């Protein structure tokens, strides 16, 4: 696929790195020559220096035969105009734009084909906010990923002493929970993936990914660890786009405070929010945290634009008595390093965002993609089409399907019914199939499985 990416920032570079590894033809457009050329040297992509919304720049980037334009610069206006130009002059089939400002997003009629012809709107800040909100709603989870409009969830938890299943084989899970279906997708032990089997024994500190119907998630979590009490008191360090959105989403159900170091910004946040208490100060100031009863805080969220500040303030909050701490880490290579006893949950915004983009790049009918383990693994929701003659999956039992190595089917959503996968379950047309791919290099093989033969009508 020929893809033009406008913007070589954090989102653009993360997407480019993922797509290049999957044999796509990538061109990156950016106004900063040094940043673009550094990316060119690192990823071996083509770069064009210039303003992405200018017709001549898009022409130099190869827009006349591009399959997709992905506009993720820091300017909403540049992204929107670039999509308009790509549609009008080059008839680009798929146009994806990053739009952050709420005043634009509140008017969906702006993005109709006869107005601003954008096929997919991406708001990374909203995607990350929704992701964190799901984690907050399910205390004890490291990740909570939705499929099939939330009917199925993939949840990651760390196995602790005291969990009934810890120290036991996976096959005993059914005995512990009669009537509740679940499937363990993967286990990461000391950073390495283990493909779960019936005789696999869960160990303390294993990171366990499991799939279940939404209504059964807490019951499965209780097998791996003691259930945490619901969060009530939340402190957010940093009132930027994500911090402010999160406070707005939480303030009617939780006691929320925001700490921001900029006085004018703090005043603006206070005027914008209804119930959130806004404090002017440094979130890494121990005296301020103690003054605000950090020892009685259920969750401390470090959400500034500075990775080091987030890590230090989260570690400090944890040491001063916060029950759980969460930190936004923009450099994804830091995430696994800091997610320890001192930082409970580390989140890479780029990895959270990239899934919403990949769903539109994947071949075959892919409804949802979640990038996992710093992009090394993926969870995919693919829709099966065709019949036994034209499809490699429809009309076949799961144990008949030749899945790529390290790939497993975890669940099937058929209408409103959630079916946890087992070997003799037959896939039907229009089923939503949830797959876990431990090795992302196998993604192309997975895509081929769900592509319908050209003779199918």
C-alpha positions in Angstrom: 0.0 0.0 0.0 1.3 3.5 -0.9 0.8 5.8 2.1 1.8 9.4 2.6 2.2 10.5 6.2 2.1 14.2 7.0 4.0 15.0 10.1 7.1 13.4 11.5 6.2 13.9 15.2 5.6 11.2 17.7 2.4 9.9 16.2 3.7 10.1 12.6 7.0 8.4 13.3 5.4 5.6 15.4 3.0 4.8 12.6 5.7 5.0 10.0 7.9 2.5 11.9 5.0 0.1 12.2 3.9 0.3 8.5 7.4 0.2 7.1 8.0 -3.2 8.8 4.9 -4.5 6.9 6.3 -3.8 3.4 4.3 -0.6 2.7 5.6 2.2 0.5 5.9 5.1 2.9 6.6 8.8 2.2 6.8 11.3 5.1 6.2 15.0 4.7 7.4 17.5 7.3 8.5 21.1 7.4 11.5 20.4 9.6 14.2 19.0 7.4 16.5 17.6 10.2 13.7 15.7 11.9 12.5 14.2 8.6 16.0 13.2 7.5 16.7 11.6 10.9 13.5 9.5 10.4 14.6 8.7 6.8 18.0 7.4 8.1 16.4 5.3 10.9 13.5 3.8 9.0 14.6 3.9 5.3 11.5 5.8 4.1 11.2 8.5 1.5 10.9 12.1 2.8 9.6 15.3 1.3 10.3 18.7 3.0 7.5 21.2 2.9 4.0 22.1 4.0 1.8 19.1 3.8 -1.3 21.0 2.8 0.3 22.6 -0.3 -0.6 21.0 -3.6 2.9 21.0 -5.0 4.3 19.3 -1.9 1.6 16.6 -2.1 2.4 16.1 -5.8 6.1 15.7 -5.0 5.2 13.2 -2.3 3.4 11.1 -4.9 -0.2 11.9 -4.1 -1.4 11.2 -7.7 -1.3 7.4 -7.1 -1.3 7.2 -3.2 -3.7 4.8 -1.6 -3.9 6.8 1.6 -3.0 10.1 3.2 -2.5 10.2 6.9 -2.4 13.8 8.1 -1.0 13.9 11.7 0.8 17.2 11.9 0.4 19.3 15.1 -2.0 21.7 13.2 -5.7 20.7 12.8 -6.1 23.2 10.0 -3.1 21.8 8.0 -4.5 18.3 8.4 -8.0 19.2 7.3 -6.9 21.3 4.3 -4.4 18.5 3.2 -7.3 16.0 3.1 -9.4 18.5 1.1 -6.5 19.0 -1.4 -5.9 15.3 -1.7 -9.6 14.6 -2.4 -10.0 17.5 -4.9 -6.8 17.3 -6.9 -5.6 13.7 -6.5 -8.8 11.7 -5.7 -6.9 9.9 -2.8 -9.1 6.9 -1.8 -8.6 7.1 2.0 -8.0 10.2 4.0 -7.3 10.1 7.7 -6.8 13.3 9.7 -5.7 14.1 13.3 -8.1 16.7 14.7 -7.7 17.7 18.4 -9.7 20.8 18.9 -13.1 20.1 20.5 -14.8 22.9 18.7 -14.2 21.1 15.4 -15.0 17.6 16.8 -18.3 18.9 18.1 -19.5 19.6 14.6 -19.4 16.3 12.7 -21.2 17.8 9.7 -17.9 19.6 8.9 -16.4 16.3 7.9 -19.0 15.1 5.3 -17.7 14.4 1.8 -19.4 17.5 0.4 -17.7 19.6 3.1 -14.2 18.5 4.4 -13.9 15.0 2.8 -12.1 13.2 5.7 -12.8 9.4 5.9 -11.5 8.9 9.4 -11.0 11.4 12.2 -8.4 10.6 14.8 -8.1 12.4 18.1 -5.1 10.9 19.9 -5.9 12.7 23.1 -9.4 11.4 23.2 -8.2 7.8 22.4 -5.7 8.0 25.3 -8.3 9.5 27.6 -10.8 6.7 26.8 -8.1 4.1 27.4 -7.1 5.5 30.8 -10.8 5.8 31.8 -11.3 2.1 31.1 -8.3 1.3 33.4 -9.7 3.5 36.1 -13.1 1.8 35.9 -11.4 -1.6 36.4 -9.0 -1.2 39.3 -6.1 -3.7 39.2 -6.0 -3.9 35.4 -2.8 -2.9 33.4 -4.7 -2.7 30.1 -8.4 -2.9 29.2 -9.1 -3.2 25.4 -12.6 -3.3 23.9 -13.8 -5.3 21.0 -17.2 -5.6 19.3 -18.4 -2.3 20.7 -17.4 -3.3 24.2 -19.1 -6.7 24.3 -15.7 -8.4 24.6 -12.7 -7.2 26.5 -9.0 -8.2 26.5 -7.6 -7.4 29.9 -4.0 -7.5 31.2 -3.4 -8.1 34.9 -0.3 -9.0 37.0 -0.7 -12.2 38.9 -0.2 -11.7 42.7 0.1 -13.9 45.7 -3.3 -14.9 46.9 -4.9 -15.4 43.5 -6.7 -18.7 43.4 -5.2 -19.7 40.0 -1.6 -18.6 40.9 0.6 -21.7 41.2 -2.0 -23.9 39.3 -2.3 -25.1 35.7 -4.5 -23.1 33.4 -6.8 -26.1 32.8 -8.1 -25.8 36.3 -9.6 -22.4 35.5 -12.9 -24.0 34.4 -13.2 -25.9 37.7 -12.7 -22.6 39.6 -15.3 -20.8 37.5 -18.1 -23.1 36.3 -20.4 -21.4 33.9 -18.0 -18.6 33.1 -16.1 -18.7 29.8 -12.7 -17.1 29.4 -9.5 -17.6 27.4 -5.9 -16.7 28.3 -4.4 -15.1 25.2 -0.8 -14.7 26.3 1.4 -14.7 29.3 4.5 -12.5 29.6 7.0 -13.8 32.1 10.1 -11.7 32.8 9.4 -9.8 29.5 9.1 -13.0 27.3 6.0 -14.3 25.7 4.7 -17.7 26.7 2.0 -19.3 24.5 -0.5 -20.6 27.1 -1.4 -24.3 27.2 -3.5 -26.4 29.5 -0.5 -27.4 31.6 1.0 -23.9 31.9 1.3 -22.9 35.5 0.6 -19.2 36.4 3.4 -17.7 38.4 3.6 -14.7 40.7 4.3 -11.5 38.6 3.2 -13.0 35.3 1.5 -10.5 33.1 -1.6 -12.3 31.9 -3.8 -11.3 29.0 -7.2 -12.8 29.0 -10.4 -12.4 26.9 -13.9 -12.7 28.3 -17.4 -11.2 27.9 -17.5 -7.8 29.6 -19.9 -9.0 32.3 -17.4 -11.7 33.4 -14.2 -9.7 33.5 -14.1 -9.1 37.3 -14.8 -12.8 38.0 -11.7 -13.8 35.9 -9.5 -11.1 37.5 -10.4 -12.5 40.9 -8.7 -15.7 39.9 -5.4 -14.0 39.4 -5.3 -11.4 42.1 -7.3 -10.0 45.0 -9.8 -7.5 43.5 -8.9 -3.9 44.2 -11.4 -1.5 45.8 -12.9 1.0 43.3 -11.0 4.3 43.0 -12.6 7.4 44.5 -10.0 10.0 44.9 -7.8 10.9 41.8 -5.0 13.5 41.4 -4.0 14.4 37.9 -0.5 16.1 37.4 -0.7 18.2 34.3 -3.7 20.0 32.9 -2.8 19.6 29.2 -5.2 18.1 26.6 -5.2 14.6 28.1 -5.3 15.7 31.7 -8.1 18.1 31.2 -10.2 15.6 29.1 -9.7 13.0 31.8 -10.8 15.3 34.6 -13.9 16.2 32.6 -14.7 12.5 32.1 -14.2 11.6 35.7 -15.3 14.7 37.7 -19.0 13.6 38.2 -18.1 10.2 39.5 -14.8 10.7 41.3 -13.2 13.3 43.5 -10.7 14.9 41.1 -7.9 17.3 41.6 -5.5 18.7 38.9 -2.1 20.2 39.6 -0.6 22.5 37.0 2.6 24.5 37.2 1.3 27.4 35.0 -0.9 29.9 36.9 -2.7 31.2 33.8 -3.3 27.7 32.5 -4.6 26.6 35.9 -7.1 29.5 35.9 -8.3 28.5 32.4 -8.7 24.8 33.5 -10.7 25.9 36.6 -13.1 28.0 34.4 -13.5 25.1 32.0 -14.3 22.3 34.5 -17.2 22.0 36.9 -16.3 19.9 39.9 -12.6 19.4 39.6 -10.3 21.2 42.2 -7.5 22.9 40.3 -4.2 23.6 42.1 -1.3 25.8 41.0 2.0 24.1 41.8 4.6 21.5 41.1 3.4 17.9 41.2 6.9 16.8 42.2 6.7 19.0 45.4 6.4 16.6 48.3 5.0 19.2 50.6 2.2 20.1 48.2 1.3 16.4 47.7 1.3 15.8 51.5 -0.9 19.0 51.9 -3.3 17.4 49.4 -3.5 14.1 51.3 -1.6 12.1 48.8 -1.6 9.2 51.3 -5.4 9.0 51.0 -5.3 9.2 47.1 -6.5 6.1 45.2 -4.8 7.0 41.9 -2.2 9.6 41.0 -1.9 10.2 37.2 1.3 11.9 35.9 0.2 13.4 32.6 2.6 16.3 31.7 4.5 16.5 28.4 7.8 15.7 30.2 8.5 12.0 30.6 11.1 12.5 33.3 8.8 14.7 35.3 6.0 12.1 35.0 8.2 9.3 36.2 9.6 11.2 39.1 6.3 12.7 40.3 4.6 9.2 40.0 7.5 7.6 42.0 7.3 10.3 44.6 3.5 10.0 44.9 3.9 6.2 45.4 6.5 6.7 48.1 4.3 9.2 49.9 1.4 6.7 50.1 -0.7 6.9 46.9 -2.4 3.6 46.4 -1.7 3.4 42.7 0.2 5.6 40.3 0.0 5.9 36.5 2.4 7.8 34.2 2.2 8.9 30.6 5.5 8.0 28.9 6.0 9.4 25.4 9.2 7.5 24.7 7.8 4.0 24.3 11.1 2.3 25.0 10.9 3.6 28.6 7.5 2.0 29.3 8.6 -1.5 30.3 11.6 -0.1 32.2 9.4 2.1 34.6 6.4 -0.2 35.0 7.7 -1.7 38.3 6.7 -1.6 42.0 7.3 2.2 41.9 5.1 3.0 38.8 2.1 0.7 38.6 0.9 1.6 35.1 3.0 3.2 32.4 1.2 4.2 29.2 2.7 5.1 25.8 0.2 7.4 24.0 1.7 6.4 20.6 1.0 2.7 21.2 -2.5 3.4 22.3 -3.2 5.6 19.3 -1.6 3.5 16.7 -4.3 0.8 16.9 -7.0 3.2 15.8 -4.9 3.9 12.7 -3.9 0.4 11.9 -7.5 -0.8 11.6 -7.8 1.3 8.4 -4.5 0.0 6.9 -5.0 -3.7 7.4 -6.0 -5.8 4.4 -9.2 -7.7 4.8 -12.2 -6.4 6.9 -10.5 -5.4 10.2 -12.8 -3.6 12.7 -10.3 -3.1 15.5 -6.6 -3.3 16.2 -4.8 -2.9 19.5 -1.1 -2.6 19.6 0.5 -4.4 22.6 3.9 -4.8 24.2 5.4 -1.7 22.6 4.1 -2.8 19.2 5.6 -6.3 19.3 2.2 -8.0 19.5 -1.3 -7.1 18.3 -4.9 -8.0 19.2 -7.1 -7.9 16.1 -10.9 -8.0 15.5 -11.4 -9.3 12.0 -14.7 -9.9 10.3 -15.2 -13.2 8.4 -16.8 -13.0 4.9 -17.6 -15.4 2.1 -18.3 -19.1 2.3 -16.2 -22.3 2.7 -15.2 -22.2 -1.0 -14.1 -18.5 -1.1 -12.8 -18.1 2.5 -10.0 -19.7 4.4 -11.9 -19.5 7.7 -15.7 -19.5 7.1 -17.3 -22.9 7.5 -14.2 -24.3 9.2 -13.6 -25.4 12.8 -11.0 -23.4 14.6 -8.8 -26.5 14.9 -8.9 -26.8 11.1 -7.6 -23.3 10.4 -3.8 -23.1 9.8 -3.0 -20.1 12.0 0.4 -18.5 11.8 2.8 -19.5 14.5 2.1 -17.6 17.8 -1.4 -16.6 16.6 -4.5 -17.8 18.5 -8.2 -17.1 18.2 -9.7 -16.1 21.5 -13.3 -15.3 20.9 -16.0 -15.0 18.3 -18.8 -12.4 18.5 -21.9 -13.6 16.5 -24.6 -11.0 16.7 -25.0 -10.2 20.4 -23.6 -13.6 21.4 -20.0 -13.9 22.7 -18.4 -17.3 22.1 -15.1 -18.1 23.7 -13.0 -20.1 21.3 -12.6 -23.9 21.4 -11.3 -26.3 18.8 -14.6 -27.5 17.4 -16.3 -24.1 17.1 -17.1 -23.4 13.5 -16.7 -19.8 12.1 -19.6 -18.4 10.2 -19.9 -15.5 7.7 -20.0 -12.1 9.4 -18.5 -13.4 12.7 -16.2 -11.0 14.4 -13.1 -13.0 15.2 -10.8 -11.8 18.0 -7.2 -12.9 17.4 -4.0 -12.5 19.5 -0.8 -12.3 17.5 2.4 -12.6 19.6 4.7 -12.0 16.7 3.7 -8.9 14.7 5.8 -10.2 11.7 2.9 -12.7 11.2 0.3 -10.0 10.6 0.4 -10.3 6.8 -0.3 -14.0 7.1 -3.3 -13.3 9.4 -4.6 -10.7 6.9 -4.5 -13.2 4.1 -6.6 -15.6 6.1 -9.5 -13.1 6.2 -9.3 -12.0 2.6 -12.1 -13.4 0.4 -11.2 -15.0 -2.9 -11.8 -12.7 -5.9 -14.4 -15.1 -7.3 -16.7 -14.5 -4.3 -19.8 -12.4 -5.2 
